[in-house]
Amino acid sequence: MKKVMTAYVNALVRQGFLHMTKKGNYEVASNHVPLQTVDEAFKRDAFLFH
């Protein structure tokens, strides 16, 4: 599961949705509507995996 989540986060970084802070945390890089569930994140970002 760790590899899957790491690949997912890396894909979001490459697409410009996330960026890493100086503290090593990830922040949303744009003004997207906040997500409530992981399922919502998968649905919104599904185009990354076509």
mmCIF file as gemmi writes it, N, C-alpha and C atoms, coordinates in Angstrom:
data_model
loop_
_atom_site.group_PDB
_atom_site.id
_atom_site.type_symbol
_atom_site.label_atom_id
_atom_site.label_alt_id
_atom_site.label_comp_id
_atom_site.label_asym_id
_atom_site.label_entity_id
_atom_site.label_seq_id
_atom_site.pdbx_PDB_ins_code
_atom_site.Cartn_x
_atom_site.Cartn_y
_atom_site.Cartn_z
_atom_site.occupancy
_atom_site.B_iso_or_equiv
_atom_site.pdbx_formal_charge
_atom_site.auth_seq_id
_atom_site.auth_asym_id
_atom_site.pdbx_PDB_model_num
ATOM 1 N N . MET Axp A 1 ? 0.829 -1.189 0 1 0 ? 1 A 1
ATOM 2 C CA . MET Axp A 1 ? 0 0 0 1 0 ? 1 A 1
ATOM 3 C C . MET Axp A 1 ? 0.876 1.256 0 1 0 ? 1 A 1
ATOM 4 N N . LYS Axp A 2 ? 2.003 1.201 0.698 1 0 ? 2 A 1
ATOM 5 C CA . LYS Axp A 2 ? 2.887 2.367 0.769 1 0 ? 2 A 1
ATOM 6 C C . LYS Axp A 2 ? 3.371 2.78 -0.624 1 0 ? 2 A 1
ATOM 7 N N . LYS Axp A 3 ? 3.728 1.797 -1.455 1 0 ? 3 A 1
ATOM 8 C CA . LYS Axp A 3 ? 4.202 2.108 -2.807 1 0 ? 3 A 1
ATOM 9 C C . LYS Axp A 3 ? 3.111 2.757 -3.635 1 0 ? 3 A 1
ATOM 10 N N . VAL Axp A 4 ? 1.89 2.287 -3.474 1 0 ? 4 A 1
ATOM 11 C CA . VAL Axp A 4 ? 0.756 2.843 -4.23 1 0 ? 4 A 1
ATOM 12 C C . VAL Axp A 4 ? 0.524 4.295 -3.831 1 0 ? 4 A 1
ATOM 13 N N . MET Axp A 5 ? 0.509 4.572 -2.537 1 0 ? 5 A 1
ATOM 14 C CA . MET Axp A 5 ? 0.264 5.938 -2.065 1 0 ? 5 A 1
ATOM 15 C C . MET Axp A 5 ? 1.415 6.869 -2.459 1 0 ? 5 A 1
ATOM 16 N N . THR Axp A 6 ? 2.658 6.368 -2.389 1 0 ? 6 A 1
ATOM 17 C CA . THR Axp A 6 ? 3.811 7.178 -2.791 1 0 ? 6 A 1
ATOM 18 C C . THR Axp A 6 ? 3.721 7.522 -4.272 1 0 ? 6 A 1
ATOM 19 N N . ALA Axp A 7 ? 3.365 6.555 -5.096 1 0 ? 7 A 1
ATOM 20 C CA . ALA Axp A 7 ? 3.215 6.805 -6.53 1 0 ? 7 A 1
ATOM 21 C C . ALA Axp A 7 ? 2.1 7.815 -6.793 1 0 ? 7 A 1
ATOM 22 N N . TYR Axp A 8 ? 1.018 7.706 -6.042 1 0 ? 8 A 1
ATOM 23 C CA . TYR Axp A 8 ? -0.113 8.633 -6.197 1 0 ? 8 A 1
ATOM 24 C C . TYR Axp A 8 ? 0.299 10.06 -5.836 1 0 ? 8 A 1
ATOM 25 N N . VAL Axp A 9 ? 0.97 10.232 -4.711 1 0 ? 9 A 1
ATOM 26 C CA . VAL Axp A 9 ? 1.417 11.564 -4.295 1 0 ? 9 A 1
ATOM 27 C C . VAL Axp A 9 ? 2.416 12.121 -5.299 1 0 ? 9 A 1
ATOM 28 N N . ASN Axp A 10 ? 3.342 11.296 -5.76 1 0 ? 10 A 1
ATOM 29 C CA . ASN Axp A 10 ? 4.315 11.758 -6.748 1 0 ? 10 A 1
ATOM 30 C C . ASN Axp A 10 ? 3.636 12.197 -8.038 1 0 ? 10 A 1
ATOM 31 N N . ALA Axp A 11 ? 2.591 11.484 -8.449 1 0 ? 11 A 1
ATOM 32 C CA . ALA Axp A 11 ? 1.843 11.876 -9.644 1 0 ? 11 A 1
ATOM 33 C C . ALA Axp A 11 ? 1.164 13.221 -9.431 1 0 ? 11 A 1
ATOM 34 N N . LEU Axp A 12 ? 0.608 13.446 -8.251 1 0 ? 12 A 1
ATOM 35 C CA . LEU Axp A 12 ? -0.037 14.731 -7.965 1 0 ? 12 A 1
ATOM 36 C C . LEU Axp A 12 ? 0.984 15.865 -7.945 1 0 ? 12 A 1
ATOM 37 N N . VAL Axp A 13 ? 2.18 15.594 -7.468 1 0 ? 13 A 1
ATOM 38 C CA . VAL Axp A 13 ? 3.245 16.61 -7.482 1 0 ? 13 A 1
ATOM 39 C C . VAL Axp A 13 ? 3.638 16.918 -8.927 1 0 ? 13 A 1
ATOM 40 N N . ARG Axp A 14 ? 3.851 15.889 -9.739 1 0 ? 14 A 1
ATOM 41 C CA . ARG Axp A 14 ? 4.236 16.1 -11.145 1 0 ? 14 A 1
ATOM 42 C C . ARG Axp A 14 ? 3.182 16.883 -11.917 1 0 ? 14 A 1
ATOM 43 N N . GLN Axp A 15 ? 1.911 16.671 -11.584 1 0 ? 15 A 1
ATOM 44 C CA . GLN Axp A 15 ? 0.826 17.364 -12.276 1 0 ? 15 A 1
ATOM 45 C C . GLN Axp A 15 ? 0.588 18.767 -11.723 1 0 ? 15 A 1
ATOM 46 N N . GLY Axp A 16 ? 1.284 19.124 -10.641 1 0 ? 16 A 1
ATOM 47 C CA . GLY Axp A 16 ? 1.157 20.47 -10.094 1 0 ? 16 A 1
ATOM 48 C C . GLY Axp A 16 ? 0.052 20.648 -9.072 1 0 ? 16 A 1
ATOM 49 N N . PHE Axp A 17 ? -0.575 19.565 -8.637 1 0 ? 17 A 1
ATOM 50 C CA . PHE Axp A 17 ? -1.641 19.675 -7.642 1 0 ? 17 A 1
ATOM 51 C C . PHE Axp A 17 ? -1.098 19.85 -6.229 1 0 ? 17 A 1
ATOM 52 N N . LEU Axp A 18 ? 0.072 19.274 -5.95 1 0 ? 18 A 1
ATOM 53 C CA . LEU Axp A 18 ? 0.692 19.367 -4.632 1 0 ? 18 A 1
ATOM 54 C C . LEU Axp A 18 ? 2.103 19.911 -4.764 1 0 ? 18 A 1
ATOM 55 N N . HIS Axp A 19 ? 2.599 20.49 -3.683 1 0 ? 19 A 1
ATOM 56 C CA . HIS Axp A 19 ? 4.015 20.837 -3.603 1 0 ? 19 A 1
ATOM 57 C C . HIS Axp A 19 ? 4.496 20.588 -2.182 1 0 ? 19 A 1
ATOM 58 N N . MET Axp A 20 ? 5.794 20.324 -2.055 1 0 ? 20 A 1
ATOM 59 C CA . MET Axp A 20 ? 6.365 20.025 -0.749 1 0 ? 20 A 1
ATOM 60 C C . MET Axp A 20 ? 6.823 21.323 -0.087 1 0 ? 20 A 1
ATOM 61 N N . THR Axp A 21 ? 6.504 21.45 1.197 1 0 ? 21 A 1
ATOM 62 C CA . THR Axp A 21 ? 6.928 22.623 1.965 1 0 ? 21 A 1
ATOM 63 C C . THR Axp A 21 ? 8.347 22.409 2.471 1 0 ? 21 A 1
ATOM 64 N N . LYS Axp A 22 ? 8.93 23.455 3.032 1 0 ? 22 A 1
ATOM 65 C CA . LYS Axp A 22 ? 10.277 23.355 3.596 1 0 ? 22 A 1
ATOM 66 C C . LYS Axp A 22 ? 10.324 22.38 4.767 1 0 ? 22 A 1
ATOM 67 N N . LYS Axp A 23 ? 9.188 22.155 5.423 1 0 ? 23 A 1
ATOM 68 C CA . LYS Axp A 23 ? 9.112 21.222 6.548 1 0 ? 23 A 1
ATOM 69 C C . LYS Axp A 23 ? 8.944 19.776 6.09 1 0 ? 23 A 1
ATOM 70 N N . GLY Axp A 24 ? 8.824 19.549 4.786 1 0 ? 24 A 1
ATOM 71 C CA . GLY Axp A 24 ? 8.678 18.193 4.271 1 0 ? 24 A 1
ATOM 72 C C . GLY Axp A 24 ? 7.248 17.713 4.166 1 0 ? 24 A 1
ATOM 73 N N . ASN Axp A 25 ? 6.292 18.607 4.354 1 0 ? 25 A 1
ATOM 74 C CA . ASN Axp A 25 ? 4.872 18.263 4.21 1 0 ? 25 A 1
ATOM 75 C C . ASN Axp A 25 ? 4.409 18.647 2.816 1 0 ? 25 A 1
ATOM 76 N N . TYR Axp A 26 ? 3.307 18.081 2.393 1 0 ? 26 A 1
ATOM 77 C CA . TYR Axp A 26 ? 2.721 18.439 1.105 1 0 ? 26 A 1
ATOM 78 C C . TYR Axp A 26 ? 1.543 19.37 1.321 1 0 ? 26 A 1
ATOM 79 N N . GLU Axp A 27 ? 1.433 20.358 0.43 1 0 ? 27 A 1
ATOM 80 C CA . GLU Axp A 27 ? 0.296 21.282 0.446 1 0 ? 27 A 1
ATOM 81 C C . GLU Axp A 27 ? -0.337 21.302 -0.929 1 0 ? 27 A 1
ATOM 82 N N . VAL Axp A 28 ? -1.626 21.591 -0.962 1 0 ? 28 A 1
ATOM 83 C CA . VAL Axp A 28 ? -2.34 21.75 -2.224 1 0 ? 28 A 1
ATOM 84 C C . VAL Axp A 28 ? -1.806 23 -2.904 1 0 ? 28 A 1
ATOM 85 N N . ALA Axp A 29 ? -1.474 22.871 -4.176 1 0 ? 29 A 1
ATOM 86 C CA . ALA Axp A 29 ? -0.849 23.96 -4.916 1 0 ? 29 A 1
ATOM 87 C C . ALA Axp A 29 ? -1.854 24.885 -5.603 1 0 ? 29 A 1
ATOM 88 N N . SER Axp A 30 ? -3.138 24.541 -5.55 1 0 ? 30 A 1
ATOM 89 C CA . SER Axp A 30 ? -4.143 25.385 -6.203 1 0 ? 30 A 1
ATOM 90 C C . SER Axp A 30 ? -5.39 25.446 -5.339 1 0 ? 30 A 1
ATOM 91 N N . ASN Axp A 31 ? -6.363 26.182 -5.783 1 0 ? 31 A 1
ATOM 92 C CA . ASN Axp A 31 ? -7.58 26.414 -5.004 1 0 ? 31 A 1
ATOM 93 C C . ASN Axp A 31 ? -8.675 25.409 -5.324 1 0 ? 31 A 1
ATOM 94 N N . HIS Axp A 32 ? -8.374 24.129 -5.206 1 0 ? 32 A 1
ATOM 95 C CA . HIS Axp A 32 ? -9.389 23.103 -5.426 1 0 ? 32 A 1
ATOM 96 C C . HIS Axp A 32 ? -10.341 23.057 -4.238 1 0 ? 32 A 1
ATOM 97 N N . VAL Axp A 33 ? -11.54 22.564 -4.497 1 0 ? 33 A 1
ATOM 98 C CA . VAL Axp A 33 ? -12.512 22.361 -3.43 1 0 ? 33 A 1
ATOM 99 C C . VAL Axp A 33 ? -11.954 21.302 -2.477 1 0 ? 33 A 1
ATOM 100 N N . PRO Axp A 34 ? -11.99 21.541 -1.183 1 0 ? 34 A 1
ATOM 101 C CA . PRO Axp A 34 ? -11.461 20.551 -0.239 1 0 ? 34 A 1
ATOM 102 C C . PRO Axp A 34 ? -12.173 19.207 -0.373 1 0 ? 34 A 1
ATOM 103 N N . LEU Axp A 35 ? -11.409 18.147 -0.287 1 0 ? 35 A 1
ATOM 104 C CA . LEU Axp A 35 ? -11.965 16.807 -0.4 1 0 ? 35 A 1
ATOM 105 C C . LEU Axp A 35 ? -12.38 16.306 0.973 1 0 ? 35 A 1
ATOM 106 N N . GLN Axp A 36 ? -13.433 15.517 0.992 1 0 ? 36 A 1
ATOM 107 C CA . GLN Axp A 36 ? -13.935 14.955 2.238 1 0 ? 36 A 1
ATOM 108 C C . GLN Axp A 36 ? -13.525 13.505 2.427 1 0 ? 36 A 1
ATOM 109 N N . THR Axp A 37 ? -13.296 12.777 1.303 1 0 ? 37 A 1
ATOM 110 C CA . THR Axp A 37 ? -12.961 11.35 1.391 1 0 ? 37 A 1
ATOM 111 C C . THR Axp A 37 ? -11.867 11.015 0.379 1 0 ? 37 A 1
ATOM 112 N N . VAL Axp A 38 ? -11.225 9.882 0.595 1 0 ? 38 A 1
ATOM 113 C CA . VAL Axp A 38 ? -10.23 9.395 -0.359 1 0 ? 38 A 1
ATOM 114 C C . VAL Axp A 38 ? -10.91 9.055 -1.681 1 0 ? 38 A 1
ATOM 115 N N . ASP Axp A 39 ? -12.127 8.532 -1.62 1 0 ? 39 A 1
ATOM 116 C CA . ASP Axp A 39 ? -12.864 8.203 -2.841 1 0 ? 39 A 1
ATOM 117 C C . ASP Axp A 39 ? -13.057 9.439 -3.713 1 0 ? 39 A 1
ATOM 118 N N . GLU Axp A 40 ? -13.358 10.565 -3.104 1 0 ? 40 A 1
ATOM 119 C CA . GLU Axp A 40 ? -13.487 11.81 -3.862 1 0 ? 40 A 1
ATOM 120 C C . GLU Axp A 40 ? -12.169 12.173 -4.538 1 0 ? 40 A 1
ATOM 121 N N . ALA Axp A 41 ? -11.063 11.98 -3.847 1 0 ? 41 A 1
ATOM 122 C CA . ALA Axp A 41 ? -9.749 12.277 -4.422 1 0 ? 41 A 1
ATOM 123 C C . ALA Axp A 41 ? -9.479 11.385 -5.628 1 0 ? 41 A 1
ATOM 124 N N . PHE Axp A 42 ? -9.768 10.09 -5.506 1 0 ? 42 A 1
ATOM 125 C CA . PHE Axp A 42 ? -9.56 9.171 -6.618 1 0 ? 42 A 1
ATOM 126 C C . PHE Axp A 42 ? -10.416 9.555 -7.818 1 0 ? 42 A 1
ATOM 127 N N . LYS Axp A 43 ? -11.651 9.923 -7.587 1 0 ? 43 A 1
ATOM 128 C CA . LYS Axp A 43 ? -12.535 10.305 -8.682 1 0 ? 43 A 1
ATOM 129 C C . LYS Axp A 43 ? -12.06 11.587 -9.355 1 0 ? 43 A 1
ATOM 130 N N . ARG Axp A 44 ? -11.67 12.592 -8.562 1 0 ? 44 A 1
ATOM 131 C CA . ARG Axp A 44 ? -11.249 13.877 -9.123 1 0 ? 44 A 1
ATOM 132 C C . ARG Axp A 44 ? -9.945 13.742 -9.896 1 0 ? 44 A 1
ATOM 133 N N . ASP Axp A 45 ? -9.052 12.893 -9.43 1 0 ? 45 A 1
ATOM 134 C CA . ASP Axp A 45 ? -7.734 12.777 -10.031 1 0 ? 45 A 1
ATOM 135 C C . ASP Axp A 45 ? -7.598 11.583 -10.975 1 0 ? 45 A 1
ATOM 136 N N . ALA Axp A 46 ? -8.72 10.965 -11.347 1 0 ? 46 A 1
ATOM 137 C CA . ALA Axp A 46 ? -8.691 9.754 -12.161 1 0 ? 46 A 1
ATOM 138 C C . ALA Axp A 46 ? -7.979 9.978 -13.493 1 0 ? 46 A 1
ATOM 139 N N . PHE Axp A 47 ? -8.051 11.155 -14.053 1 0 ? 47 A 1
ATOM 140 C CA . PHE Axp A 47 ? -7.425 11.409 -15.333 1 0 ? 47 A 1
ATOM 141 C C . PHE Axp A 47 ? -5.902 11.225 -15.288 1 0 ? 47 A 1
ATOM 142 N N . LEU Axp A 48 ? -5.293 11.259 -14.108 1 0 ? 48 A 1
ATOM 143 C CA . LEU Axp A 48 ? -3.844 11.069 -14.007 1 0 ? 48 A 1
ATOM 144 C C . LEU Axp A 48 ? -3.421 9.664 -14.375 1 0 ? 48 A 1
ATOM 145 N N . PHE Axp A 49 ? -4.357 8.72 -14.322 1 0 ? 49 A 1
ATOM 146 C CA . PHE Axp A 49 ? -4.013 7.323 -14.516 1 0 ? 49 A 1
ATOM 147 C C . PHE Axp A 49 ? -4.553 6.741 -15.816 1 0 ? 49 A 1
ATOM 148 N N . HIS Axp A 50 ? -4.956 7.567 -16.75 1 0 ? 50 A 1
ATOM 149 C CA . HIS Axp A 50 ? -5.453 7.072 -18.064 1 0 ? 50 A 1
ATOM 150 C C . HIS Axp A 50 ? -4.318 6.512 -18.868 1 0 ? 50 A 1
